[in-house]
Amino acid sequence: MIQFSRRKYDLEERTVRSAEQIIDFVKTINKTAVTRRIISQLVSATASIGANYCEATEAESKRDFIHKIAISKKEIKESKHWLRLLARSNPEHIEIIRKYYQESHELLLIFSKIIQSSKKSRN
């Protein structure tokens, strides 16, 4: 794995790493009619978290920033949804899926706090 950032805590790097781990993991899942759709949606949602965060860091206004962060938050919630369905369709992978679900939950808390703090500082 290539690490592009040397900062101790880098949210952009964390979101990319999370998406990379999901991509690597879903490659191990047996592909069926059910799992193909779930995997596709999960990869899309997880990749979008970081992409929208990158857009937020280049926002043209505080309002634009909050909007992009809110989109990332929605993608996190969607990721949690697809992880839950993936766990249902692949109970043999429940432990690893729980780990990814926990990471998604932590990101949700972080992005929620960013939105809350940004709205406060805007007012």
Backbone hydrogen bonds, N-H to C=O, Kabsch-Sander energy under -0.5 kcal/mol:
donor,donor_aa,acceptor,acceptor_aa,energy
4,F,2,I,-0.6
14,R,10,D,-2.5
15,T,11,L,-2.4
16,V,12,E,-2.0
17,R,13,E,-2.9
18,S,14,R,-2.2
19,A,15,T,-1.9
20,E,16,V,-2.7
21,Q,17,R,-2.5
22,I,18,S,-2.0
23,I,19,A,-2.6
24,D,20,E,-2.6
25,F,21,Q,-2.5
26,V,22,I,-2.9
27,K,23,I,-1.1
28,T,25,F,-2.2
29,I,26,V,-1.0
32,T,30,N,-0.6
36,R,32,T,-2.4
37,R,33,A,-0.8
38,I,34,V,-1.7
39,I,35,T,-3.1
40,S,36,R,-2.4
41,Q,37,R,-2.3
42,L,38,I,-2.8
43,V,39,I,-2.8
44,S,40,S,-2.0
45,A,41,Q,-2.7
46,T,42,L,-2.7
47,A,43,V,-2.3
48,S,44,S,-1.7
49,I,45,A,-1.0
50,G,46,T,-0.9
51,A,47,A,-1.7
52,N,48,S,-2.5
53,Y,49,I,-1.8
54,C,50,G,-2.6
55,E,51,A,-1.9
56,A,52,N,-2.2
57,T,53,Y,-2.1
58,E,54,C,-0.6
58,E,55,E,-1.0
59,A,56,A,-1.9
65,F,61,S,-2.3
66,I,62,K,-2.7
67,H,63,R,-2.3
68,K,64,D,-2.5
69,I,65,F,-2.4
70,A,66,I,-2.4
71,I,67,H,-1.8
72,S,68,K,-2.1
73,K,69,I,-2.3
74,K,70,A,-2.1
75,E,71,I,-2.3
76,I,72,S,-2.1
77,K,73,K,-2.2
78,E,74,K,-2.3
79,S,75,E,-2.5
80,K,76,I,-2.3
81,H,77,K,-1.8
82,W,78,E,-2.4
83,L,79,S,-2.6
84,R,80,K,-2.0
85,L,81,H,-1.9
86,L,82,W,-2.4
87,A,83,L,-2.4
88,R,84,R,-1.8
89,S,85,L,-2.1
90,N,86,L,-1.3
93,H,90,N,-2.5
94,I,91,P,-1.5
97,I,93,H,-2.2
98,R,94,I,-2.3
99,K,95,E,-1.5
100,Y,96,I,-1.8
101,Y,97,I,-2.6
102,Q,98,R,-2.6
103,E,99,K,-2.0
104,S,100,Y,-2.2
105,H,101,Y,-2.4
106,E,102,Q,-2.5
107,L,103,E,-2.4
108,L,104,S,-2.4
109,L,105,H,-2.1
110,I,106,E,-2.2
111,F,107,L,-3.0
112,S,108,L,-2.3
113,K,109,L,-2.1
114,I,110,I,-2.2
115,I,111,F,-2.3
116,Q,112,S,-2.5
117,S,113,K,-2.9
118,S,114,I,-2.6
119,K,115,I,-2.5
120,K,116,Q,-1.9
121,S,117,S,-2.4
122,R,118,S,-1.3
123,N,119,K,-1.3
